[in-house]
């Protein structure tokens, strides 16, 4: 399941607001929902509102019933004769278009379509029974194939107390369809890893006991036997470390400790310093490290096929080099999911194709928020005139984030001084003076990083 | 930035009203921006004498047809909501309190310059573009590489320092202006290089200075 569009008629700062979240014409995935979307815009333009709307609409997927009511008794603005309905109040202020296989549906309006054709509803009075069965099948498949409709990482996620309490290690999510870290903790996911580790450690302990007993009666090389066992066994932490966490936390000078001699020491994930191999207590890890562990672990451990993943401000607490790789990293952990990000970071924005970026802007004349379009005329890949992937960071700031200046205004003043100095050198006839002026020029140009244009 | 001749008055009703204050030796009515009946007349007359360009950066702020004299009827501009960019600037902010409607102190300029750069900074009249002494080619040079205006290198160091300060205060080298100027001029200069006869409708001074080489 993915989202292919959003329509908001009148809600908060949005009026007659439509987002097409499919690949544009000329793209190899033309017409399909985008794999990832990045909302950018000044604070207050509604980035988080859009993420929340997706969340709200996804929650309602759980409560879809398979009743079909005549259009006039369901909800307004629908084009079909008959409409999808819900046990709960399904009306919403925003209309999210979900896409699943060849079908599209919007729970808030009750609209349903096959092959994106909203006008040719599959419903009509004569064929209602057949269609009802068809729709039941589609929703059953959707539920069966999707463990988690949505995984939500808010910007103010509480990193403290996210791990397992040793006394209640096997807690599970009550509602696994919606994993919202606004309300839920990492505990059940860590519990799963914890159980695998404990099982592995018991297996190892049993092997060692058996080995000791064998050594009493046989002439065996204990070291060799243990090495052989280790090669054939699966320490769950080795993959978790190698695939999921180490690629990023190595950059923080850390790696995950995979050798755990005592069961009682695994109530949190353990990282050790690459400098001295000493364990760094979890509470002493940087906020950025904890954030990576907290966000990556669910993507690695949960089944994310058909999931929608919302990440508000993925740049929080991360240095630019990590920001540069974080989007690709998350996508590698959950390749079949659809991601929605909201960001203020030009480095994060540079990970997206232009059609994946939704820039929100205040329109003070119309007193509403609009999407700034990056294409002219038809929405075709050839008509896009901004591509953040082709721009330098400073150009992203000026062209995409609309920053009016490229640096501190002192820089402009120094650039002018450099130009003035250059003209002075050109005009100077005395060679000694020329050389002396050039030394000044060199020094100033170096301070300007020789970016003199 | 080009020399501006402000003697051509089309908004006569405003100008007569403004001159009355001087005749009566009165301070001006409080400047209240667009709420004043004469606001759009001032703006359009300024744009007319500025040839539709920002007085400091030469960025184009409106289409030329809006500046045709036939748009003025009985000394007033006939459209209260013309499609224009920019804002009214009081060149010398010290005059705003008592002479807030003084024609001589007005220029129409790029919004970014007014809101983000100029503000209420003290000014030096050396770069006031409507004075008798003002001659852009003797005061400024354009650096083709960096697309920055700099004080003319023939001037003494003290004068260069005064001009440098005013270039900064008037936003002539404001990053967003430099970027727009560079994008526009590089295209036109490339056309010129290929003898394609480029048509220029803004940044005349910069283009002319680049074309010297």
Interface residues (C-beta under 8 A of the other chain):
Chain A: X398 X404 X405 X406 X407 X409 X412 X413 X415 X416 X417 X419 X420 X422 X423 X424 X426 X427 X452 X453
Chain B: X112 X116 X141 X143 X145 X146 X147 X148 X150 X151 X153 X160 X164 X167 X168 X173 X174 X175 X176 X178 X179
